[in-house]
Amino acid sequence: MKKLRVGIIGVGGIAQGRHIPAFLQLSNQCELTAVSDVNVERAKEIAEKHSIPYVFENYRELFSNVDAVCICTPNKFHAEITMAAFEAGVHVLCEKPMALSANECEAMIAASKKAGKVLAIAYHYRFMKEVQAAKKVMEEVGKPLVVRVQALRRRKVPGWGVFTNKDLQGGGSLIDFGCHLLDLALWLMGNPKHIEVSGTTYNALSKIPNQVNQWGTFDHETFNVDDHVTAYMKFENGASMLFETSWAANIKDDCANVSISGVDGGINVFPFELYSTKNGMLLNSEAAWIPGEEDPDLPQARNFIDACLGFEELVVKPEEALQVSQIIDRIYESGRNTL
């Protein structure tokens, strides 16, 4: 069987911690043939460490040596590099969020269709075994009514990389962390069309000097992205969503969860539980064992490879990732005057 030649563009933390290890473990299906980074010395170190043959400072020079690329750059460059990859006839797995704006996402989808190439977005939460289990039993929940989404961290503003650089990232906790749980919730709901979005954005806490922060240091004087966001959404099918995300909440514990109350039952994803009524009783159901891999990075990479080779459909379709970005745009627009 032909192996997919994969290149990595941007060899920072997400590439080293997630994508490179996953593709290396799938060496029976693919081979890492090239890396590119504006920090070419770092790219050379990564290539040498993993025996990757080609290194480029200019990502465009990488395309002739690969069939597919994994884009792990700051958000600002997602659309630009994706479009260039499609012009070169190369498949794309792009880190989340899809792009800085919904308009850029739409252009990426159009370019993918024109090139006839795969466009996958790395919303890896969908590949978690609890999430896959939840998707299988959504029929028992019935029509979703109220969805609650929490993506909350206690004093964990990322103090490394460019996470707090608005020009490069487009935002803070919402576009970095909250987008994962938002995507997950929409997918479990069946991606109904949103008809109303309102939100409030905050960064008051992170602008206070001498903050206690578990994930490194940052400049409170120049901090200009959101560290806490709340939102409310209505959907065409009558469902509503209560959404909250934060890097820096004053709460007891971190929380990443989606719960759905439906007509026939309810579901909680982390931990995985089902709630129902039967024989005049209220029942809570837990799974004694859930099949699947502990590491969602492997099934994500495998699904991308198989989609590129024509063996299966994408789990994360670009049109669904577009909806996440559309809602993020509307939350930021609604909360523009609250930062």
NUVEXKE-856366 format. One line per 2 residues: for each residue y, z, x of N, C-alpha, C. Coordinates in nm, 2 decimals, padded with zeros to 4 digits. Each point is the difference from the previous one (the first is absolute). Layout:
BEGIN
Y:Z:X:Y:Z:X:Y:Z:X  ...
//
This chain:
BEGIN
-00.12:00.00:00.08:00.12:00.00:-00.08:00.12:00.00:00.09  00.10:-00.08:-00.04:00.13:00.00:00.07:00.07:00.13:-00.01
00.05:00.05:00.12:00.08:00.12:00.00:00.15:-00.03:-00.02  00.06:00.08:-00.07:00.15:-00.01:-00.02:00.07:00.05:00.12
00.09:-00.09:00.05:00.08:00.05:00.12:00.13:00.06:-00.05  00.02:00.13:00.03:00.10:00.08:-00.05:00.10:00.04:00.11
00.13:-00.01:-00.04:00.11:00.04:00.09:00.08:00.12:-00.06  00.05:00.09:00.08:00.08:00.11:-00.04:00.14:-00.02:00.04
00.09:00.01:-00.09:00.15:-00.02:00.03:00.06:00.14:-00.02  00.04:00.06:00.11:00.06:00.14:-00.01:-00.12:00.09:00.04
00.01:00.06:00.11:-00.11:00.09:00.05:00.03:00.15:00.00  00.09:00.04:-00.09:00.03:00.14:-00.01:-00.11:00.09:-00.06
00.05:00.11:-00.06:-00.10:00.10:-00.05:-00.09:-00.05:-00.10  00.05:-00.07:-00.10:-00.09:-00.05:-00.11:-00.10:-00.10:00.04
00.03:-00.08:00.10:-00.09:-00.10:00.06:-00.11:00.07:00.08  00.04:00.10:00.08:-00.09:00.07:00.09:-00.09:00.10:-00.08
00.06:00.06:-00.10:-00.08:00.10:-00.07:-00.08:-00.05:-00.11  00.03:-00.12:-00.06:-00.07:-00.05:-00.12:-00.06:-00.13:00.02
00.08:-00.10:00.03:-00.05:-00.14:-00.01:-00.08:-00.04:00.12  00.04:00.03:00.12:-00.08:-00.04:00.12:-00.13:00.06:-00.01
-00.02:00.13:-00.02:-00.13:00.06:00.00:-00.09:-00.06:-00.11  00.06:-00.03:-00.12:-00.08:-00.06:-00.11:-00.05:-00.14:00.04
00.08:-00.08:00.05:-00.04:-00.14:00.04:-00.10:00.01:00.11  00.01:00.09:00.10:-00.09:00.02:00.10:-00.14:00.04:-00.05
-00.01:00.08:-00.10:-00.12:00.04:-00.06:-00.07:-00.11:-00.08  00.07:-00.10:-00.03:-00.05:-00.11:-00.08:-00.02:-00.13:00.09
-00.04:00.03:00.13:-00.01:-00.11:00.10:-00.11:-00.10:-00.04  -00.09:00.03:-00.09:-00.10:-00.10:-00.05:00.07:-00.10:-00.09
00.12:00.03:-00.05:00.07:-00.09:-00.09:00.12:-00.06:00.05  00.07:00.07:00.10:00.12:-00.05:00.05:00.01:00.04:00.15
00.10:-00.06:00.06:00.03:00.04:00.14:00.15:00.00:00.02  00.05:00.11:00.07:00.14:00.01:00.03:00.03:-00.08:00.12
00.08:-00.11:-00.02:00.02:-00.09:00.11:00.14:00.01:00.06  00.10:00.06:-00.08:00.14:00.00:00.06:00.08:00.11:-00.06
00.10:00.05:00.07:00.09:00.10:-00.04:00.14:-00.05:00.03  00.10:00.05:-00.07:00.14:-00.03:00.03:00.09:00.12:-00.04
00.10:00.02:00.09:00.09:00.11:-00.03:00.13:-00.03:00.08  00.11:00.04:-00.05:00.13:-00.02:00.08:00.00:00.09:00.12
-00.08:00.11:00.00:-00.03:00.08:00.12:-00.13:-00.06:00.06  00.02:-00.10:00.08:-00.11:-00.08:00.05:-00.09:00.09:00.10
00.06:00.09:00.07:-00.08:00.09:00.08:-00.09:00.09:-00.08  00.04:00.05:-00.11:-00.09:00.07:-00.09:-00.11:-00.09:-00.05
00.04:-00.12:-00.04:-00.10:-00.10:-00.04:-00.11:-00.02:00.10  00.05:-00.01:00.13:-00.10:-00.03:00.11:-00.09:00.12:00.01
00.05:00.12:-00.01:-00.09:00.12:00.01:-00.10:00.00:-00.11  00.04:-00.03:-00.12:-00.10:00.00:-00.12:-00.10:-00.11:00.02
00.04:-00.12:00.05:-00.09:-00.11:00.02:-00.10:00.04:00.11  00.04:00.06:00.10:-00.09:00.04:00.11:-00.10:00.10:-00.04
00.05:00.10:-00.08:-00.08:00.11:-00.05:-00.12:-00.05:-00.09  00.03:-00.11:-00.08:-00.10:-00.05:-00.09:-00.05:-00.14:00.03
00.02:-00.04:00.12:-00.05:-00.13:00.05:00.04:-00.12:-00.09  00.13:00.01:-00.04:00.05:-00.11:-00.08:00.06:-00.11:00.09
-00.04:-00.12:00.00:00.04:-00.10:00.10:00.14:-00.04:00.01  00.07:-00.01:-00.11:00.14:-00.06:00.00:00.11:00.10:-00.04
00.11:-00.01:00.08:00.11:00.09:-00.03:00.13:-00.08:-00.01  00.08:00.02:-00.10:00.13:-00.08:-00.01:00.11:00.09:-00.04
00.12:-00.02:00.05:00.12:00.07:-00.04:00.06:-00.07:-00.12  -00.01:-00.13:-00.01:00.04:-00.08:-00.12:-00.12:-00.02:-00.09
00.01:00.06:-00.12:-00.11:-00.01:-00.09:-00.04:-00.14:-00.04  00.10:-00.10:00.00:-00.04:-00.13:-00.03:-00.10:-00.07:00.09
00.00:00.05:00.13:-00.09:-00.06:00.09:-00.14:00.05:-00.02  -00.02:00.10:-00.08:-00.13:00.05:-00.03:-00.08:-00.08:-00.09
00.07:-00.07:-00.09:-00.07:-00.07:-00.12:-00.10:-00.10:00.05  00.01:-00.07:00.11:-00.09:-00.10:00.04:-00.13:00.06:00.05
-00.01:00.13:00.01:-00.12:00.06:00.05:-00.07:00.08:-00.11  00.04:-00.01:-00.12:-00.06:00.09:-00.11:-00.02:-00.08:-00.13
-00.08:00.05:-00.08:-00.02:-00.05:-00.14:00.08:00.09:-00.10  00.02:00.13:00.04:00.07:00.09:-00.09:00.08:00.10:00.08
00.10:00.06:-00.06:00.08:00.10:00.07:00.01:00.13:-00.09  00.02:00.11:00.07:00.03:00.13:-00.06:00.13:00.04:00.04
00.10:00.01:-00.09:00.14:00.02:00.03:00.03:00.15:-00.01  00.03:00.06:00.11:00.02:00.15:00.01:00.14:00.03:00.05
00.10:-00.08:-00.03:00.14:00.02:00.05:00.08:00.08:-00.10  00.12:00.04:00.03:00.09:00.06:-00.10:00.01:-00.09:-00.12
00.03:00.06:-00.11:00.01:-00.08:-00.13:00.09:-00.12:00.00  00.11:00.01:00.07:00.10:-00.10:00.01:-00.06:-00.14:00.03
-00.11:00.00:00.09:-00.05:-00.12:00.05:-00.13:-00.05:-00.07  -00.04:00.07:-00.11:-00.12:-00.04:-00.07:00.01:-00.14:-00.05
00.11:-00.03:-00.08:00.01:-00.13:-00.06:00.01:-00.11:00.10  00.09:00.02:00.10:00.02:-00.10:00.10:-00.13:-00.04:00.07
-00.07:00.09:00.05:-00.12:-00.03:00.07:-00.11:-00.06:-00.09  -00.01:00.05:-00.12:-00.10:-00.05:-00.10:00.03:-00.15:-00.02
00.13:-00.03:-00.02:00.03:-00.14:-00.03:-00.03:-00.09:00.12  00.03:00.05:00.12:-00.03:-00.08:00.12:-00.15:-00.02:00.02
-00.08:00.11:-00.04:-00.15:-00.01:00.01:-00.05:-00.11:-00.09  00.05:00.00:-00.12:-00.05:-00.10:-00.10:00.04:-00.15:00.04
00.12:-00.01:00.06:00.04:-00.13:00.06:-00.09:-00.05:00.11  -00.06:00.10:00.07:-00.10:-00.03:00.10:-00.14:-00.01:-00.05
-00.02:00.02:-00.13:-00.14:-00.01:-00.06:-00.09:00.12:00.03  00.06:00.12:00.00:-00.07:00.12:00.04:00.00:00.10:-00.12
-00.11:00.06:-00.03:-00.01:00.10:-00.10:00.07:00.13:00.04  00.04:00.08:-00.10:00.09:00.12:00.03:-00.05:00.12:-00.07
-00.02:00.11:00.08:-00.01:00.14:-00.05:00.13:00.07:00.04  00.08:00.04:-00.10:00.13:00.06:00.03:00.00:00.14:-00.03
00.05:00.09:00.09:00.01:00.14:-00.03:00.09:00.02:-00.13  -00.02:00.11:-00.06:00.09:00.03:-00.12:00.13:00.06:00.06
00.11:-00.01:-00.08:00.01:-00.07:-00.13:00.00:-00.15:00.03  -00.02:-00.08:-00.10:-00.01:-00.14:00.02:00.12:-00.06:00.08
00.12:00.04:-00.04:00.12:-00.04:00.06:00.12:00.09:-00.03  00.12:-00.03:00.04:00.12:00.08:-00.03:00.04:-00.01:-00.15
-00.03:-00.11:-00.06:00.04:-00.02:-00.14:-00.10:-00.09:-00.07  00.01:00.00:-00.13:-00.08:-00.08:-00.09:00.02:-00.15:00.02
00.13:-00.03:00.03:00.03:-00.14:00.03:-00.08:-00.05:00.12  00.00:00.08:00.10:-00.08:-00.04:00.12:-00.15:-00.01:-00.03
-00.05:00.09:-00.08:-00.14:-00.01:-00.04:-00.03:-00.13:-00.08  00.08:-00.04:-00.08:-00.02:-00.12:-00.08:00.00:-00.12:00.09
00.08:00.00:00.10:00.00:-00.11:00.10:-00.13:00.00:00.08  -00.05:00.11:00.04:-00.12:00.02:00.07:-00.12:-00.06:-00.08
00.00:00.03:-00.13:-00.11:-00.05:-00.09:00.01:-00.15:-00.01  00.12:-00.05:-00.02:00.01:-00.15:-00.01:-00.04:-00.07:00.13
00.03:00.06:00.11:-00.05:-00.06:00.13:-00.15:00.01:00.01  -00.06:00.11:-00.04:-00.14:00.01:00.00:-00.07:-00.10:-00.08
00.05:-00.03:-00.12:-00.06:-00.10:-00.08:00.02:-00.14:00.05  00.12:-00.03:00.06:00.02:-00.13:00.06:-00.09:-00.02:00.11
-00.03:00.10:00.08:-00.08:-00.02:00.12:-00.15:00.01:-00.03  -00.03:00.06:-00.12:-00.14:00.01:-00.04:-00.07:00.11:00.09
00.08:00.10:00.04:-00.05:00.11:00.08:00.00:00.13:-00.07  -00.08:00.10:00.05:-00.01:00.13:-00.06:00.12:00.09:00.04
00.05:00.07:-00.10:00.11:00.10:00.02:-00.05:00.13:-00.05  -00.03:00.09:00.08:-00.05:00.14:-00.04:00.10:00.10:00.05
00.02:00.11:-00.08:00.09:00.10:00.03:-00.08:00.13:00.02  00.04:00.08:00.10:-00.09:00.11:00.04:00.03:00.13:-00.07
-00.02:-00.01:-00.13:00.00:00.13:-00.08:-00.14:00.06:00.00  -00.03:00.07:00.11:-00.14:00.04:00.03:-00.05:00.11:-00.09
00.09:00.07:-00.08:-00.05:00.10:-00.09:-00.10:-00.06:-00.10  00.02:-00.12:-00.04:-00.09:-00.06:-00.09:-00.15:00.00:00.05
-00.02:00.00:00.13:-00.13:-00.01:00.06:-00.06:00.14:00.02  00.07:00.11:-00.04:-00.06:00.13:00.01:-00.11:00.01:-00.10
-00.11:00.07:00.03:-00.11:00.00:-00.09:00.03:00.07:-00.13  00.09:00.10:00.00:00.03:00.07:-00.13:00.08:-00.10:-00.09
00.08:-00.08:00.06:00.08:-00.10:-00.08:-00.10:-00.11:-00.05  -00.09:-00.05:00.08:-00.10:-00.09:-00.05:-00.08:00.05:-00.12
-00.03:00.13:00.01:-00.07:00.07:-00.11:00.08:00.01:-00.12  00.13:00.03:00.02:00.09:00.01:-00.12:00.02:-00.13:-00.07
00.00:-00.11:00.08:00.02:-00.13:-00.06:-00.12:-00.04:-00.09  -00.12:00.05:00.05:-00.12:-00.03:-00.08:-00.01:00.07:-00.13
00.06:00.11:-00.01:-00.01:00.08:-00.13:00.12:00.00:-00.09  00.10:-00.09:00.03:00.12:00.00:-00.08:-00.03:-00.03:-00.14
-00.11:-00.07:-00.04:-00.03:-00.02:-00.14:-00.02:00.13:-00.07  -00.05:00.10:00.07:-00.02:00.13:-00.07:00.13:00.07:-00.03
00.11:-00.04:00.07:00.13:00.05:-00.02:00.07:-00.07:-00.12  -00.04:-00.12:-00.02:00.06:-00.08:-00.11:00.14:-00.05:00.04
00.08:-00.03:-00.10:00.13:-00.05:00.02:00.09:00.11:00.07  00.05:-00.03:00.11:00.09:00.11:00.07:00.12:00.03:-00.08
00.04:00.12:-00.01:00.11:00.05:-00.07:00.11:00.05:00.09  -00.04:00.11:00.08:00.10:00.06:00.09:-00.07:00.01:00.14
00.07:-00.05:00.10:-00.04:00.00:00.14:00.09:00.08:00.08  -00.06:00.09:00.08:00.07:00.09:00.09:-00.03:-00.03:00.14
00.10:-00.03:00.08:-00.02:-00.04:00.14:00.08:00.10:00.09  -00.07:00.06:00.10:00.07:00.08:00.09:-00.04:-00.04:00.15
00.10:-00.02:00.08:-00.03:-00.03:00.14:00.10:00.08:00.08  -00.04:00.13:00.02:00.10:00.10:00.05:-00.05:00.06:00.13
00.09:00.01:00.09:-00.03:00.07:00.13:00.11:00.12:00.02  -00.05:00.10:00.06:00.09:00.12:00.02:00.06:-00.02:00.15
00.12:-00.03:00.01:00.07:00.00:00.13:-00.07:-00.09:00.10  -00.03:-00.12:-00.04:-00.06:-00.09:00.09:00.07:-00.14:00.01
00.13:00.00:00.03:00.07:-00.12:00.03:-00.05:-00.06:00.13  -00.04:-00.12:00.00:-00.05:-00.06:00.13:00.11:-00.01:00.10
-00.02:00.08:00.11:00.10:00.00:00.11:-00.03:-00.09:00.11  -00.08:-00.11:-00.02:-00.03:-00.10:00.10:00.02:-00.14:-00.06
-00.01:-00.09:00.09:00.01:-00.14:-00.05:00.14:-00.03:-00.06  -00.01:-00.08:-00.11:00.13:-00.05:-00.07:00.00:00.04:-00.14
-00.08:00.10:-00.04:-00.02:00.04:-00.14:00.13:00.04:-00.07  00.10:00.05:00.08:00.12:00.05:-00.06:00.12:-00.10:00.02
-00.04:-00.13:00.04:00.10:-00.10:00.03:00.01:-00.09:-00.13  00.10:00.01:-00.07:00.01:-00.07:-00.13:00.01:-00.15:00.02
00.06:-00.04:00.10:00.01:-00.15:00.03:-00.13:-00.06:00.02  -00.09:00.07:00.07:-00.13:-00.06:00.04:-00.11:00.03:-00.11
00.02:00.11:-00.07:-00.11:00.04:-00.09:00.04:-00.02:-00.15  00.13:00.00:-00.03:00.04:-00.02:-00.14:00.02:00.13:-00.08
-00.06:00.11:00.05:00.01:00.12:-00.08:-00.09:00.11:00.08  -00.02:00.11:-00.08:-00.08:00.11:00.07:-00.13:00.03:-00.07
00.00:00.12:-00.07:-00.13:00.05:-00.05:-00.06:-00.10:-00.11  00.08:-00.06:-00.08:-00.05:-00.09:-00.10:-00.07:-00.12:00.05
00.07:-00.07:00.09:-00.05:-00.13:00.05:-00.11:00.02:00.11  00.00:00.12:00.05:-00.10:00.03:00.11:-00.13:00.07:-00.06
00.02:00.10:-00.08:-00.12:00.08:-00.04:-00.02:-00.01:-00.15  00.10:00.01:-00.08:-00.02:-00.01:-00.15:-00.05:-00.13:-00.04
00.02:-00.11:00.07:-00.05:-00.13:-00.04:-00.15:00.00:-00.01  -00.07:00.07:00.08:-00.15:00.01:00.00:-00.05:00.05:-00.13
00.06:00.11:-00.05:-00.05:00.06:-00.12:00.05:-00.07:-00.12  00.12:-00.07:00.01:00.05:-00.08:-00.11:-00.10:-00.12:-00.02
-00.03:-00.07:00.11:-00.10:-00.11:-00.01:-00.13:00.05:-00.06  -00.05:00.11:00.05:-00.13:00.05:-00.05:00.01:00.02:-00.15
00.10:00.07:-00.05:00.02:00.03:-00.14:00.00:-00.13:-00.09  00.09:-00.10:00.05:00.01:-00.12:-00.07:-00.14:-00.08:-00.01
-00.07:00.00:00.11:-00.13:-00.06:00.00:-00.10:00.06:-00.10  00.00:00.13:00.00:-00.10:00.07:-00.09:00.04:-00.03:-00.15
00.13:-00.01:-00.02:00.05:-00.03:-00.14:-00.03:-00.15:-00.04  -00.03:-00.08:00.10:-00.02:-00.15:-00.03:00.13:-00.08:00.02
00.10:00.06:00.08:00.12:-00.07:00.03:00.08:-00.05:-00.13  00.02:00.09:-00.10:00.08:-00.05:-00.11:00.14:-00.03:00.04
00.07:-00.08:-00.07:00.14:-00.04:00.03:00.09:00.12:-00.02  00.09:00.03:00.10:00.09:00.11:-00.02:00.13:-00.06:-00.07
00.05:00.08:-00.10:00.11:-00.05:-00.07:00.13:00.09:00.01  -00.02:00.12:00.06:00.11:00.09:00.02:-00.03:00.09:00.13
00.10:00.01:00.09:-00.02:00.08:00.12:00.13:00.07:00.02  00.00:00.13:00.02:00.11:00.08:00.04:-00.04:00.10:00.10
00.09:00.02:00.10:-00.03:00.09:00.11:00.11:00.07:00.06  -00.03:00.11:00.08:00.10:00.07:00.07:-00.04:00.02:00.14
00.08:-00.02:00.10:-00.03:00.01:00.14:00.08:00.11:00.06  -00.06:00.07:00.10:00.06:00.12:00.06:-00.02:-00.01:00.15
00.09:00.05:00.08:-00.02:00.03:00.14:00.08:00.12:00.05  00.04:00.08:-00.10:00.09:00.12:00.04:-00.07:00.09:00.10
-00.13:00.03:-00.02:-00.07:00.09:00.09:00.00:-00.05:00.14  -00.03:-00.12:00.02:-00.01:-00.06:00.14:00.13:-00.02:00.07
00.11:00.02:-00.08:00.14:-00.01:00.06:00.05:00.14:00.05  -00.08:00.10:-00.03:00.04:00.14:00.04:-00.04:00.02:00.15
00.09:00.05:00.09:-00.04:00.02:00.14:-00.11:00.10:00.02  -00.07:-00.01:00.11:-00.10:00.10:00.04:-00.11:00.01:-00.10
-00.05:-00.11:-00.06:-00.11:00.01:-00.09:-00.13:00.03:00.07  -00.09:00.07:-00.07:-00.14:00.02:00.04:-00.07:-00.13:-00.04
-00.06:-00.07:00.09:-00.07:-00.12:-00.03:-00.13:-00.01:00.08  -00.12:-00.02:-00.07:-00.12:00.00:00.07:-00.04:-00.12:00.08
00.07:-00.11:-00.03:-00.03:-00.13:00.06:00.11:-00.05:00.09  00.04:00.08:00.10:00.09:-00.04:00.10:00.15:00.02:-00.05
00.09:-00.05:00.08:00.14:00.02:-00.02:00.07:-00.13:-00.04  00.11:00.01:-00.07:00.08:-00.11:-00.04:00.15:00.04:-00.01
00.09:-00.09:00.00:00.14:00.03:00.00:00.05:00.02:-00.14  00.03:00.12:-00.04:00.05:00.02:-00.14:00.13:-00.06:-00.03
00.08:-00.03:00.11:00.13:-00.06:-00.03:00.00:-00.14:-00.04  -00.10:-00.07:00.06:-00.02:-00.15:-00.03:-00.11:-00.03:-00.11
-00.06:00.11:-00.05:-00.11:-00.02:-00.10:00.06:-00.06:-00.12  -00.04:-00.12:-00.04:00.06:-00.07:-00.11:-00.11:-00.07:-00.09
-00.12:00.05:00.00:-00.11:-00.05:-00.09:-00.04:00.12:-00.09  -00.08:-00.03:-00.10:-00.04:00.10:-00.10:-00.11:00.08:00.06
00.01:00.14:-00.02:-00.11:00.08:00.03:-00.07:00.06:-00.12  00.05:-00.03:-00.12:-00.06:00.05:-00.12:00.05:-00.10:-00.12
-00.09:-00.04:-00.08:00.03:-00.09:-00.11:-00.08:00.04:-00.12  00.07:-00.01:-00.12:-00.07:00.02:-00.12:00.03:-00.13:-00.09
-00.10:-00.03:-00.09:00.02:-00.12:-00.08:-00.08:00.01:-00.13  00.05:-00.07:-00.10:-00.07:-00.01:-00.13:-00.01:-00.15:-00.04
-00.12:-00.04:-00.04:-00.02:-00.14:-00.03:-00.07:-00.01:-00.14  00.03:-00.11:-00.07:-00.06:-00.04:-00.12:-00.07:-00.14:00.02
-00.11:-00.02:-00.07:-00.07:-00.12:00.02:-00.02:-00.07:-00.14  -00.03:-00.13:00.01:-00.01:-00.09:-00.12:-00.11:00.05:-00.09
-00.10:00.06:00.05:-00.11:00.05:-00.08:00.02:00.14:-00.06  00.12:00.05:00.02:00.03:00.13:-00.06:-00.02:00.12:00.09
-00.06:-00.02:00.11:-00.02:00.11:00.10:00.13:00.04:00.07  00.00:00.12:00.05:00.12:00.04:00.08:-00.05:00.07:00.13
00.08:00.01:00.10:-00.03:00.05:00.13:00.10:00.10:00.04  -00.04:00.12:00.05:00.08:00.10:00.06:-00.03:00.00:00.15
00.10:-00.04:00.08:-00.02:-00.03:00.14:00.08:00.09:00.09  -00.06:00.05:00.11:00.08:00.08:00.09:-00.06:-00.02:00.14
00.09:-00.02:00.10:-00.04:-00.01:00.14:00.10:00.07:00.09  -00.05:00.06:00.11:00.09:00.06:00.10:-00.07:00.01:00.13
00.09:00.00:00.10:-00.04:00.04:00.14:00.03:00.14:00.03  00.09:00.06:-00.08:00.06:00.13:00.04:00.02:00.10:-00.11
-00.10:00.01:-00.09:00.01:00.08:-00.12:-00.02:00.15:00.04  00.08:00.09:-00.06:-00.03:00.14:00.01:-00.10:00.04:-00.10
-00.13:-00.02:00.03:-00.11:00.02:-00.08:-00.11:00.08:00.08  -00.10:00.06:-00.07:-00.10:00.08:00.07:-00.09:-00.09:00.09
-00.05:-00.11:-00.06:-00.09:-00.09:00.07:00.03:-00.14:-00.02  -00.04:-00.09:00.10:00.00:-00.14:-00.02:-00.08:-00.04:-00.12
00.04:-00.11:-00.07:-00.08:-00.05:-00.12:00.01:-00.15:00.00  -00.12:-00.06:-00.01:-00.01:-00.14:-00.02:-00.10:-00.03:-00.12
00.05:-00.03:-00.11:-00.09:-00.01:-00.12:00.05:-00.09:-00.11  -00.09:-00.05:-00.07:00.03:-00.08:-00.13:-00.09:00.06:-00.11
00.06:00.03:-00.11:-00.08:00.04:-00.12:00.04:-00.08:-00.12  -00.09:-00.03:-00.08:00.03:-00.09:-00.12:-00.06:00.07:-00.12
00.08:00.01:-00.10:-00.04:00.04:-00.13:-00.01:-00.12:-00.10  -00.12:-00.03:-00.05:-00.02:-00.11:-00.08:-00.03:00.04:-00.14
-00.03:-00.10:-00.08:-00.03:00.02:-00.14:-00.14:00.07:-00.01  -00.10:-00.04:00.08:-00.13:00.04:-00.01:-00.04:00.12:00.10
00.08:00.01:00.10:-00.03:00.11:00.10:00.11:00.00:00.11  -00.03:00.07:00.10:00.10:00.01:00.11:-00.07:00.00:00.14
00.07:-00.03:00.10:-00.06:-00.01:00.13:00.10:00.05:00.11  -00.05:00.07:00.10:00.07:00.05:00.11:-00.07:-00.07:00.12
00.08:-00.05:00.09:-00.06:-00.08:00.11:-00.03:00.09:00.12  00.09:00.08:00.05:-00.02:00.09:00.11:00.02:00.15:-00.03
-00.11:00.08:-00.03:-00.14:-00.04:00.00:-00.04:-00.08:-00.12  -00.11:-00.08:00.01:-00.04:-00.08:-00.11:-00.07:00.08:-00.11
00.07:-00.01:-00.12:-00.05:00.08:-00.11:00.02:-00.09:-00.13  -00.08:00.02:-00.10:00.01:-00.06:-00.13:00.02:00.10:-00.11
00.08:-00.02:-00.09:00.02:00.09:-00.11:-00.02:-00.07:-00.14  -00.09:00.07:-00.08:-00.03:-00.07:-00.13:-00.03:00.10:-00.10
-00.02:-00.05:-00.12:-00.05:00.09:-00.12:-00.13:-00.06:-00.05  -00.09:00.09:-00.03:-00.13:-00.04:-00.05:-00.07:00.11:-00.06
-00.06:-00.03:-00.12:-00.08:00.11:-00.07:00.09:00.12:-00.03  00.13:-00.02:-00.03:00.08:00.11:-00.03:00.05:00.08:00.11
-00.02:-00.05:00.12:00.03:00.07:00.13:00.10:-00.07:00.08  00.07:00.07:00.09:00.08:-00.06:00.10:-00.08:00.00:00.13
-00.02:-00.11:00.06:-00.09:-00.01:00.12:00.08:-00.05:00.12  -00.03:00.06:00.11:00.05:-00.04:00.14:-00.12:-00.05:00.08
00.01:-00.12:00.05:-00.12:-00.06:00.08:00.05:-00.02:00.14  -00.09:00.05:00.10:00.02:-00.03:00.14:-00.11:-00.08:00.05
00.02:-00.08:00.10:-00.10:-00.08:00.07:-00.07:00.09:00.11  -00.13:00.01:-00.01:-00.08:00.07:00.10:00.00:-00.08:00.13
00.01:-00.13:-00.01:00.00:-00.09:00.12:00.06:-00.13:-00.04  00.09:-00.06:00.08:00.06:-00.12:-00.02:-00.03:-00.10:00.11
-00.06:-00.11:-00.03:-00.04:-00.10:00.11:00.13:-00.06:00.06  -00.02:-00.05:00.12:00.11:-00.07:00.06:00.03:00.06:00.14
00.09:-00.07:00.07:00.03:00.04:00.14:00.11:00.10:00.00  -00.01:00.10:00.10:00.11:00.10:00.01:00.13:-00.06:00.05
-00.01:-00.10:00.08:00.12:-00.07:00.06:00.03:-00.12:-00.08  00.12:00.00:-00.07:00.03:-00.12:-00.08:00.05:-00.12:00.08
00.02:00.02:00.13:00.05:-00.11:00.09:-00.11:-00.10:00.01  -00.12:00.04:00.01:-00.11:-00.10:00.01:-00.02:-00.09:-00.12
-00.01:00.05:-00.12:-00.02:-00.09:-00.11:00.13:-00.08:-00.02  00.12:00.05:00.03:00.12:-00.08:-00.01:-00.01:-00.12:00.10
-00.04:00.02:00.12:-00.01:-00.11:00.10:-00.11:-00.09:-00.04  -00.11:00.05:-00.05:-00.11:-00.08:-00.04:00.03:-00.09:-00.11
00.08:00.05:-00.10:00.04:-00.08:-00.12:00.09:-00.11:00.05  00.09:00.03:00.09:00.09:-00.11:00.05:-00.08:-00.11:00.07
-00.09:00.04:00.09:-00.08:-00.10:00.07:-00.08:-00.08:-00.10  -00.07:00.06:-00.09:-00.08:-00.07:-00.10:00.08:-00.10:-00.09
00.13:00.05:-00.03:00.08:-00.09:-00.08:00.05:-00.12:00.08  00.03:00.02:00.13:00.04:-00.11:00.09:-00.12:-00.10:00.01
-00.12:00.05:00.01:-00.12:-00.09:00.02:-00.05:-00.05:-00.14  00.07:00.04:-00.11:-00.04:-00.06:-00.13:-00.12:00.07:-00.07
-00.03:00.12:00.05:-00.12:00.07:-00.06:00.03:00.09:-00.12  00.12:00.05:-00.01:00.04:00.09:-00.11:00.15:-00.01:-00.03
00.04:00.06:-00.11:00.14:00.01:-00.04:00.06:00.12:00.07  00.14:-00.01:00.01:00.07:00.12:00.05:00.00:00.11:-00.09
-00.01:00.12:00.05:00.01:00.12:-00.09:00.15:00.03:-00.03  00.08:-00.03:00.10:00.15:00.02:-00.02:00.06:-00.14:-00.01
00.03:-00.05:-00.12:00.06:-00.13:-00.02:00.15:00.01:00.03  00.05:-00.11:00.06:00.15:00.01:00.03:00.09:00.01:-00.12
-00.04:-00.05:-00.11:00.08:00.01:-00.13:00.01:00.15:-00.04  -00.11:00.07:00.03:00.00:00.15:-00.04:00.09:00.07:00.10
00.00:-00.03:00.13:00.09:00.06:00.09:00.14:-00.04:-00.02  00.02:-00.11:-00.06:00.14:-00.04:-00.04:00.05:00.09:-00.11
-00.08:00.04:-00.09:00.04:00.09:-00.11:00.05:00.14:00.06  -00.08:00.04:00.10:00.04:00.13:00.07:00.14:-00.01:00.05
00.03:-00.12:00.07:00.13:-00.02:00.06:00.11:-00.02:-00.11  -00.03:-00.06:-00.11:00.09:-00.01:-00.11:00.04:00.14:-00.05
-00.09:00.08:-00.02:00.03:00.14:-00.04:00.08:00.08:00.10  -00.04:-00.01:00.13:00.08:00.06:00.10:00.14:-00.05:00.00
00.02:-00.12:-00.01:00.14:-00.06:-00.01:00.08:00.07:-00.11  -00.07:00.01:-00.12:00.07:00.05:-00.12:00.03:00.15:00.02
-00.09:00.08:00.06:00.02:00.14:00.03:00.12:00.02:00.09  00.00:-00.08:00.11:00.11:00.01:00.09:00.13:-00.04:-00.06
00.00:-00.10:-00.08:00.12:-00.05:-00.07:00.05:00.11:-00.10  -00.09:00.06:-00.07:00.03:00.11:-00.09:00.06:00.12:00.07
-00.06:00.03:00.12:00.04:00.12:00.07:00.10:-00.02:00.10  00.06:-00.11:00.01:00.10:-00.04:00.10:00.11:00.10:00.02
00.05:00.05:-00.11:00.12:00.09:00.01:-00.04:00.15:00.01  -00.13:00.03:00.02:-00.04:00.14:00.01:-00.02:00.05:00.14
-00.02:-00.10:00.10:-00.02:00.05:00.13:00.12:00.07:00.06
//
